[in-house]
């Protein structure tokens, strides 16, 4: 999502899925996010949204808590 809506060239951290991850749930999926994605959207002269995309795996839960601290919104 971040890559699709960002007004700047987004930082994205996708890597090719290797044989270490069985393709049971998503057989057509070839890449996975391994860290944060980052982008930005300017709404007007005073409002800029910074976009952070996090992996959904439970092992990245610590990132969600830190990113949500002080935010005024989130897209889930």
N, C-alpha and C positions, 0 to 999 in steps of 0.2 A: 504494500500500500504506500509506504513512504516514497519509494522510487516513482510511483505513478503520479503523486500529487505535489511533490516538492518543486519549488520554483528554482532551486539551485541544483546542481549536480549532486545527487545524494551519495552519501557514504553507505555502501551496503556490503554486508559480510556473508555472502552466500558461498558455499563450497559444494562441490560435487559429492553426492552420496556414494560411499564406497560399499564394497561387499560386506563390510562390518555391520551394516544396518540392513536387516531384512526388509524387503519391499512388500510386506504383507498388507499393510493398511492403504498405502498409496503407491501402487505399482508403477504409475506413470511419472511419479515425482523423481526428479533427477538432482535437485539441489536442496540444501537446508541452510537456514540462518545459523551462524555459529557465534555471533556476538550482536551488538547493537547496530541498527540502521539509523541514519540521521538525515534529516532534511529540514526545510523551512518553507513557510508560506507567509507572505505579508498580506494582511487583510486591509489595512489602511495605514496612514502615516504614524499612528500610535500603537498599532496592534500587530505583533509578529508572533506567529505560532512556530515553536520549535517542535519537530516531529522526531520521536524516538520509537523505533520498532524493536521489540524484544522477542527473543525466541520463546516459544510457548512451553518448553519442557520445564518440569518442576525444578530441575537443578539450577535454573536461572531465576528462581523466585526472588532471590535477594536483590536483583536489579529492579524488579517491579516496585518494591517498597521504597527504594531510594529515588526512583524517578517520579513516583506519585507524591512525594513530600513537597508541598508548596504548589502543586499544580491546581489549575482551575477546571480541568477536564481531562477526559481520556476516551479513546475509542477502543472498544473491546470486541 
